[in-house]
Amino acid sequence: MKPNFVQKVTNWGNYPIVEKEMKSDDSVSKIKQFVTDNNEVIARGNGRCYGDASLGEHIFSTKRLNKFISFDRLNGIIECESGVLLSEVLEVSVLQGYFLYVTPGTKFVSVGGAIASDVHGKNHHAEGCFSEYVTEFKLLNENSEVITCSREENSDKFWATIGGMGLTGIILSAKFKLKNIESAYIRQESIKAENLDEVFKLFDESEDWTYNVAWIDCFQKGKNLGRSILMRGEHALKAELPSNLQKKSLKLKEKFKPTVPFYFPGFVLNALTIKIFNFLYYNKQTKKQLNNFIDYETFFYPLDVINDWNKIYGKRGFIQYQMVIPKENGKEGMKQILEAIAKSGNGSFLAVLKLFGKDNPLAYNSFPKEGYTLALDFKVNKGLKKLVDQLDTIVENFGGRIYLTKDSMSKSSLTNYLQNVDSSKFVSLQHKRILNNNG
């Protein structure tokens, strides 16, 4: 174990930035000692969550827990340490004809983080959350014991840890199922919608598609409120692909990946530049509907092709605000959300709408509930807290809640839905903030 030291730590939004102790190791005995010696410990994976979810007084980085343990190619079951990234799982599995059942919008998250956040993707309505395909994991608990957790063994800890935001212990390794694929490509349909009514109708018509997501121009008002592009997709069969892609259907071509070399000045990203981006993005698709084949990286991880894209928001950073509103109130709730954003001038060029299916009652700490979820990026500025408070009030009025993995400043009444995670040993700055806000 390296000596104790304090350093500046932040997550992907670069907000907040704190000075805390952070350590990493791959020795279980030394990790146990670290947990024994400290209270208020929290695990941190690759730091790709937002806000203060994986920040704490004593942070344990799982980056050195980065080894694969086994890969059952016959049944598509992989076991690895918790610091392994989903990108590394894909590097191993796609060439063997397997893909992640559930993936978030970036592949650069750790397996442990995917479990702690119980990540969801574009297919929640069809295939649920990441936890649906986790068979077991090893957890270092508050007594510095390593226990195996599954649906049959230590099931109470298993379900509390799923979506538990690291508050039940440090996940050391995990075993989970993968899905069969014939190619590394997605058969995609992109459909332009003129307003919120049309995109909700498209979601209803697309429920038999495995993957559905819509980009929304959140600066539009009036009859164009909710102007968007719905993208729906299926894993392409080899026989469906154009002949030039069939020969190496599981292998992607190497791509040039640009890097944002420095933090952009604060004035670059403003209402005008976001409006211009949104106009260009919506109008680059000249047809009402476009059918094509795209590789899985383009479909699932469009921003991962730009290294350090978070620097576009400048040194003050940004937050991602994600809420879910129950399906019966979805359209009216989203209408009020978009109206408040347009009025505030705090636009987001990353505004993503998805439909959640029925939630798993056993995974009681998971964020998704049946309804519509919207994720938005906002640059940190003086007026942002006022907008967040307005959005929180709307979400609360419609019976919704906020995604803890993205949260850094929302009302505790919308975020304090975790159960069976109270511990003096594993505590994040986020959880302390929520508890303090509750008085």
WOVEN-V584246 format. One record per backbone hydrogen bond with DSSP energy under -0.5 kcal/mol. CO is the residue of the C=O (numbers start at 1). NH is the residue of the N-H. E is the energy in kcal/mol with one decimal. If there is no record, write none. Layout:
CO NH E
CO NH E
//
This chain:
5 22 -1.3
7 20 -2.1
9 18 -2.5
11 14 -2.3
13 318 -2.6
15 51 -0.6
18 9 -3.3
18 20 -0.7
20 7 -2.4
21 59 -3.2
23 61 -3.6
24 2 -0.5
26 28 -0.6
27 31 -2.2
28 32 -2.7
29 33 -1.8
30 34 -2.0
31 35 -2.2
32 36 -2.5
33 37 -2.4
34 38 -0.9
40 58 -1.6
41 427 -1.0
42 60 -2.8
44 62 -2.6
47 12 -0.7
49 12 -1.8
50 53 -1.0
52 55 -1.1
52 430 -1.3
55 429 -3.4
57 21 -1.4
58 42 -2.0
59 23 -2.4
59 61 -0.6
60 44 -2.5
61 25 -0.6
62 65 -2.0
64 66 -1.5
65 83 -2.1
67 81 -3.0
70 79 -2.8
71 73 -1.2
72 76 -1.6
72 77 -1.6
76 178 -2.8
77 72 -3.1
78 176 -2.4
79 69 -2.8
79 70 -1.9
80 174 -2.7
81 84 -1.5
82 112 -2.6
84 111 -2.4
85 89 -1.8
86 90 -2.4
87 91 -1.8
88 92 -1.4
89 93 -2.7
90 94 -2.2
93 96 -1.1
93 98 -1.9
94 97 -2.0
97 181 -2.3
99 179 -3.0
107 87 -2.0
109 86 -2.6
110 114 -2.2
111 115 -1.7
112 116 -2.6
113 117 -2.3
114 119 -1.9
115 163 -2.4
116 165 -2.5
119 130 -2.4
121 124 -0.9
122 212 -2.5
123 126 -1.2
123 127 -3.6
123 128 -0.5
124 128 -1.7
129 132 -1.3
130 133 -1.9
131 134 -1.2
133 135 -0.5
133 177 -2.9
135 151 -0.6
136 175 -2.9
137 149 -3.2
138 172 -2.9
138 173 -0.9
139 141 -0.8
139 147 -2.7
140 170 -1.9
141 144 -2.1
145 141 -2.7
145 147 -0.7
147 139 -2.9
147 149 -0.5
149 137 -2.0
153 150 -3.1
154 158 -2.1
155 159 -2.4
156 160 -1.8
157 161 -2.1
158 162 -1.6
161 163 -0.5
161 164 -2.3
164 167 -1.8
166 169 -0.6
169 171 -0.6
170 140 -2.8
172 82 -2.3
173 138 -2.1
174 80 -2.3
175 135 -2.3
175 136 -1.4
176 78 -2.5
177 101 -0.6
179 99 -2.2
184 296 -2.4
185 236 -2.6
186 188 -0.8
186 294 -2.2
187 234 -1.4
188 292 -2.3
189 232 -2.5
190 290 -2.5
191 230 -2.8
193 228 -2.3
195 199 -2.0
196 200 -2.3
197 201 -1.8
198 202 -2.1
199 203 -2.1
200 204 -2.1
201 205 -1.9
202 206 -0.9
203 206 -0.9
204 207 -0.8
206 209 -2.1
211 233 -2.0
213 231 -3.7
214 353 -3.2
215 229 -2.1
216 218 -1.1
217 220 -1.3
217 226 -0.5
221 224 -1.8
222 225 -1.7
224 227 -2.0
225 196 -2.4
227 217 -2.9
228 193 -3.2
229 215 -2.2
230 191 -2.9
231 213 -1.7
232 189 -2.6
233 211 -1.8
234 187 -3.0
237 240 -0.9
237 241 -0.9
238 241 -0.9
242 245 -2.1
242 246 -1.0
243 247 -0.7
246 249 -1.1
248 251 -1.2
249 184 -3.3
256 258 -0.6
258 307 -2.6
259 261 -0.8
265 268 -1.7
265 269 -0.5
268 270 -0.9
270 274 -2.4
271 275 -2.1
272 276 -2.3
273 277 -2.4
274 278 -2.9
275 279 -2.3
276 280 -2.5
277 281 -3.0
278 282 -2.3
279 283 -2.1
280 284 -1.3
282 285 -0.5
284 286 -0.9
288 192 -2.7
290 190 -2.8
292 188 -2.9
294 186 -3.5
295 299 -1.8
296 300 -2.9
296 301 -0.5
297 301 -2.0
301 304 -0.9
302 305 -0.6
303 306 -1.9
305 307 -0.6
306 309 -1.0
307 260 -2.5
308 311 -1.7
309 312 -1.8
310 313 -1.3
311 264 -2.5
311 314 -1.7
314 317 -1.3
317 380 -2.5
319 321 -0.5
319 378 -2.6
320 322 -0.6
321 376 -2.3
322 403 -2.4
323 374 -1.5
324 401 -1.4
325 372 -2.2
326 329 -1.6
327 330 -1.1
329 333 -2.7
330 334 -2.7
331 335 -2.1
332 336 -2.1
333 337 -2.2
334 338 -2.8
335 339 -2.2
336 340 -2.1
337 341 -2.0
338 342 -2.6
339 343 -2.1
340 344 -1.7
341 345 -1.4
341 346 -0.6
345 347 -1.5
348 218 -0.6
349 351 -0.7
350 352 -0.5
350 377 -0.8
351 216 -2.4
352 375 -2.3
353 214 -2.4
354 356 -0.5
354 373 -2.5
355 125 -0.8
356 371 -1.0
359 361 -0.7
360 363 -1.0
362 364 -1.7
363 366 -1.7
370 327 -1.3
371 356 -3.5
372 325 -2.6
373 354 -2.5
374 323 -1.7
375 352 -2.4
376 321 -3.2
378 319 -2.5
381 384 -1.3
383 387 -1.5
384 388 -2.8
385 389 -2.5
386 390 -1.8
387 391 -2.8
388 392 -3.0
389 393 -2.0
390 394 -1.9
391 395 -2.7
392 396 -2.8
393 397 -2.4
394 398 -1.4
395 400 -2.9
396 399 -1.6
398 326 -0.5
401 324 -2.1
402 404 -0.6
403 406 -1.4
403 407 -1.0
405 50 -2.1
406 320 -0.7
407 52 -1.0
411 414 -1.3
411 415 -0.7
412 415 -0.6
412 416 -2.5
414 402 -1.8
415 417 -1.8
424 40 -1.6
425 41 -3.6
425 427 -0.7
428 432 -2.1
429 433 -2.3
430 434 -2.4
431 435 -2.6
432 436 -2.8
433 437 -2.2
434 438 -1.1
436 439 -1.5
//
